Amino acid sequence: MKKSDRIIMTFALLGVAIIVIKLVGTISGYDLIDMAVNATRPADAGG
């Protein structure tokens, strides 16, 4: 497997994962990406 193939596969898997997360989030009523972004921020950053 070439290195470029591996990079393309990684981006494809990331894209699929993001789409699945967004679909699950909209179905369950939560924006999981916003939640993840908020979780990675420091707790004292205004909220």
Number of C-alpha atoms within 10 A of each C-alpha: 5 6 8 9 10 11 11 11 12 12 12 12 12 12 12 12 12 14 12 12 15 16 15 14 15 12 10 10 9 13 15 17 13 11 10 10 9 13 10 9 11 9 9 6 7 6 7
